[in-house]
């Protein structure tokens, strides 16, 4: 009797076929090898990474900055984001008499494996003081993020990184909700700040500029 297709023997010995079901990835944070801040700098010096590219080092991983408007192409820069950046630059003449200044979208060094690029950072001293290094935790008074598409990242991973580094104040300029979220009293090792309060357009942001000095800034001047 001839063997028809319906009566073929079991395919148990036939070549395995690709599965149509997605398989769980074996790549996990446990087997990734993070970069250190120094290794990151070596890649920049060697030209492996382009200097000035919108990339930051978070938890030892290279992460592309998202400055886009919510729902827009992440490779673009949102118009409202740029308005906030313009407002931050206008703080410079107010900060200079207070022996500090603001850096715009520049790296801050938080060794061993963090070098974020906040949209703004209030640091002690003058710009010339940082001709040979990026400011570190002891020199940074406040970090500021203009958050649109990046809002979730800024509220979670960025908050954890800044709090664990002991940055005294962290501001999230929340573009979608038109409010400034002020984080203070970092709880290092817990990845969060003990005190958080919201400032709406009619209120004032008490910007930390020193151990016991503050600059009162109308929230409406920071929001787009």
RANOR-V264428 format. One line per field, one symbol per residue. phi: phi as a letter, one per 40 degrees, with the letter a starting at -180 (. if undefined). A space follows every 10 residues. Layout:
phi = ???
//
This chain:
phi = .cccdcbccd ccbcdcbdcc cccccccbdc bcbcccdccc ccccccgcbc cgccbbcbfg bcbccbbccd gcdcccbccc dcccdccccc cdcccdccga abcbfbcbcb dcbbacbcca acbcgbcccb cbaccbdcbc cabbbcbbcc dccccbcccd cccccgccbb bbcccccfab bbbagcbcgb gabcbbbbbc dccbccccba dbbbbcbddc cccc
//
